[in-house]
Amino acid sequence: MPDPSTASPELERDSRPMTMRERWQTLFPGLSVTVLIALASAFLSEHYGAPAMLLAILIGLALHFLAEDPKTAAGLDFASRTVLRLGIALLGLRVSVAMFAELGAAVIAMIVGAVLLTILFGILASRLSGQGTQFGVLTGGAVAICGASAALAISATLGNRSKEADQQMVFTVIGVTMLSTLAMIFYPILASLAGLDDHQTGIFLGSTIHDVAQVAGAGFSVSVPAGETAVFVKLIRVTMLAPVVLVAALAFRRTVSGDVKRPPLLPGFVVAFLLLAALNSLVSIPPLVGEWAGMISRWALLVAIAAVGVKTSLPEVFKIGGRAIGLLVADTVFLAALVLAVLVFVGL
């Protein structure tokens, strides 16, 4: 039996908790890679117009070899989990109860109904195509709520952070981002052909396009009133993120096997999202604070998706198959057809 007095300094260091400095040194290599990817993606997006989220995913996929390096593993995990949750929680400062009152009960009911029906359609279509319930919730939620942000949030509710789950999430982010870009181009044309006025066009675009940037691009390409309405409706959809993630967390928690750590009953980032939304509803948040929170949220999500991209193997993503692509397209078409039908035949 070894004499404790002769224990090596390395063993002594490993047996005690890491200091803040040691923790930072462990996280820095991987975290710095994701920050650089986020900066590069933002630069390319600003100069060439491509979605920053999509660029971050693609650059990250090209650097997958870094995921095999133990030096970067801890930082990549931190970015894909902790930084992700920070970005989602800060979205709460963008929504408030007053937003619901301004749009009216009929529009709110249409938005909530469209979100729920699209998720249910995604679950049904996913199960019929052999993709599973969780993948249906992931794709349906991403299409119905807020694209890449919803995909990241829903994926974070899974207790089993397997490679397959990460691959499905990356596939969903890439898919909804590309579909959202196509929608930004073609949905204003579709709204014009359907005879929608500017207000109705804003409701249609805000209710159907997946990502906020593309919603704004499509809306303001029609008119300023259409753009303002579209962004407003889109933010109402964002408020659906918390209840959907909460229900998904409760449902997925029951399916996690006993030998795997279950996700919390109420995810911390959902609690933070709800508290910030309540704060924004009760107190007048200074515009500068809201702008900074929005900026930090966007950068945090960009860093997180870059980390997920690095951790994901592109050949493995392609193995998900054509049925999954068809599922995303079907969810998108279902949502657009449903909202358009309500606007044309019911009128809002």
N, C-alpha and C positions, 0 to 999 in steps of 0.2 A: 504494500500500500504506500503510495507516494507521500512524502512528508509535505504537509501544507506549507511549511516555511520555505520549501524550494519551488513553489508554484511560479510559473513564468509570468512576466508582466503582461503578456498577451492574454493569458487566461484570466488574470485579475481584471483586465480592462473589459473583456467580454462578459464578465459576470456582473458588472455594475451597469446601471442605466446610462444611456448615451447623454452627453451634455448637448446643449443647444448648438455649440460649435461643431461637435462631431456629427450631429444630425444634419446640419446644413452641409457639411462636407460630403456626407453620404448622398444627399439629395441633389446637390448642385450639378453634377455631370448630366444626369438625365433631364433635370428640369431646365437647364440651360439650352439643351437641344430643342425642347418643345417651345421655349420662348423664341429662339432663333427661327424656327419653322413658322411660328405665328407672325413674327415680324416680316418674314419674307412673303408670306401669304397675303398679309395686309398690303404690302407694297405692290405686289403683282395685281391684287384686286383693284387697288386705286388707279393704277396706270393702264390696266388692260380690261377692266370691267368684269372679270370672272368672279364668281362667288368665293369669298375668302375661306369659308368652311370647306368647300370642295377642294380648293388649292391646298389647304392644310392637310386634308386627308391624303391627297395624292403625293405630296412631298413626304409626308410621314411614311406612306407605304414604300416609297423608294429607299427609305433609310431603315428598313426593317432589320437589317443586319445589326443595328445598334441594340435591338432588344435582346440579342444573345450575349451582350457584354454585361457581366455582373456589375460593372461600375455605373452603368446607366439605369439598371433595373429599378432601383428604389425611387429614383427621381421620376421615371416614367409612370410608375404605379401611383405616386403622390399626385402627379398632374392629372392622371386619368380618373382619380377618385376625389381627392380633397379639393383640388382646384375646380373640378367639375361642379361639385356641390356648392361651392362658393358662388360660381357664376349663376347657377339656377336660383339659389336663394335670393340673390340681388334683383332678380326679375320681379320680385314682389313689390319693389318700389315703383314699378311702372303701371301698376293697376290700383284701382280704388273702387269703392262702392258707388261713388258719384258717376262713374262711367256707365254703370248699368242704368241709372235713372235717365241719363241724357238720351240713350238710344231708344228707350221704350220697351214695353213688355213683349210686344209681338216680335220685334227683331231679336231680343234676348232669347225668347223661346225657340225661335228658328235656329239660332246659333247653337244653343245647348242641344236641341234635338238633332241637328246635323252632326255635331261632334259624337254624341252617343251612338247614333245609328251607323256612322262610319266605322267606329270601333267595333260595334257588333257585327257589321258586315265583314270587317277585316278578320275577326275571329272565325266567323262561319266559313269564309272563303279559304282561310288558312287551313282549317281543319279538313275541309273537303279536298284540298290539294295536298294533304299529307305534311304540311309544314308545322303543325302544332299550335296550340292555343297561345303560348307566350309570344311566338313570332307574329301571330295575328294581332295581339294587343300592341306589340312594338310597331308594326307597320301602320296599323289603323290609327294608333295614337299619334304617330309622327305626321301622318297625312291630315288628321282631323284637327290637331291643335297648333303646333308651331314648328313643324319640320325637324331640323337637326336637334334643336334644344329639347324637344319632347322625346326624341329617340334616346338622347343621352340620359334624360331624367328617368324614363321608364326602364331603361337598361340598368340603371343604378339601383333599382329596387330588387334585382335578382340577388339571391344569396349566394348562388354558385357562379362565381366570376370565371367561367370556363373560356377557353379559346373560341369555342363554337359560339358562345353568347357574344363575345367581342366581334367576331366575324359577322354575325347577323346584324349587330348594331352598325358596324362600318358600312355594310352593304345598304342598310336602310338610310343612313346619312347621305351616302353618295346618290342613292336613287331619288330620295325626296328633294335633294338639292338640284339635281338635273331636271326633274319634273317641274320643280318650282320655277326654274329659269325658263323652261318652255311655256309654262302657264303665263309668266309675265309677258311673253311676246304675243301669245294667241288668245288669252282670255279677254283682253279689251276688244279684240275683233269680234269674239263670240258675243260679248255683251252688246255691242253695236248691232250685230245681226239680229239679236233677240229683241231689239227695240227698247232697251233699258235706258232710263234717264241717268243723269250724273249721280244722283243719290243712290239709286238702285245699283248702278254699276259699282259704286264704292262698296256697297254691302256685299255684292257678289264677289268682288276681288278680295275683300278682307276676309270673307268666309271660306274661301276655297284655295287661295295660294298659300303655300306652306311656310315660307320664311318672310320675316318682316321686311327685309331689304327689297325683296322682289315685289311684295305687296305695295310698298311705297313707289317703286319704279313703275309698276303697272298703273297704279291709281293716278299719279301725277302726270303720266303720259296722256291721260284722258282730259283731266282738268284739275284745278286746285281743289274744288269741293269734292270731287270724286276721290282724290288722293287723301284728303283729310278724313273723309268717311271711311275709306279703306283701312287706313292705319288704326283708326279708332276701333273699328270692328275687329281687326286683327288682335288688338290688345285685350279685347273681351275674350277672344278665344284663348289667349295666354292664361287668363284666370282659371280656365278649365284644367290647367296643368296640375294644380295641387290636388283637387279631388280625384282626378284620374290616376295620378301616381299613388295616392293613398290607397285607393281600391286595388290597384295592381299590386302594391306591396303586401296588402292583406291576403290577396289571392295567391300570390307566388310564395308567400311565407309558408303556407300549408303544404306546398308541393316539395319544399326542400327536404331532402333526406335527413335522418337524425344525426348522421356523422358529419354533416356540413353545418357550419355556423349560420343560423337563420338571420335574415335581415331584421332590423328593429320593427316593432309593431307600428310605430309612427316615425318614418325617416326624419332625421334631424334637419335636413335641408328643406323638407316640406314644412316643418314647423317654422323655420326661419322665414320661408317664403310667405306663409300665412301671417306671421307677426309683422313683417315689413309691409304687407298689403294692408293690414289693419291700421298700422301706424300712418300709412299714406292716406287712409280714409278718414282718420280722426284728427290728424294734424296737417297743417299746411307745410309740406316739405319745400324748402328753398329750391328754386330751379337748378341752382348750381350743384346742390347735393344730388338731385335726381340725375343730372347729366353725368356727374362723376360716377354714380352708382351704375348707370347704364353702360358707361365706357368700361368700367372694371368688369362688369358682367360679360360684355362682348369679348374682351380680351381673355378672360378666364375660360370661357367656352371654347375660344379659338385654341388656347394652349392645351386644353383638355382633349379636344378632338385631334390635335396634332400628336399627342401622346398615344391615343388609341390607334392612330394610323401607323405609328412606328411599331407598336406591339402586334400589328396584324400582318399576316402573310397574304399577299395579293392572290397567289394561286389558290389558297384556301377559300378566299372570298368568292372566287369564280365558281368554286364547287357548289355553292348554294343553289345555283341552277336557274333555268328559265322560268320555272313555276313561281319562284320568288319575285322575279321581275314582273311577271304577269299579275301577281298579287298587288304589288305597289301601284301598278297602272290601273288595276281594277278599283282599288280604294280611291284613287284620285278621280277617276271618271265618275264613280258613284257619288262622291261628295259634290263635284261640280254639277252633275245632272240633278241631284236633289235640291240644291240651293237655287239653281236656275229655274227649276219647275215651280218652286214656291214663289219666287219673285214674279214669274210670268203669269201663273194661273191663280195665285192667291193675292199677290200684290202687297208690297210693304212700303 
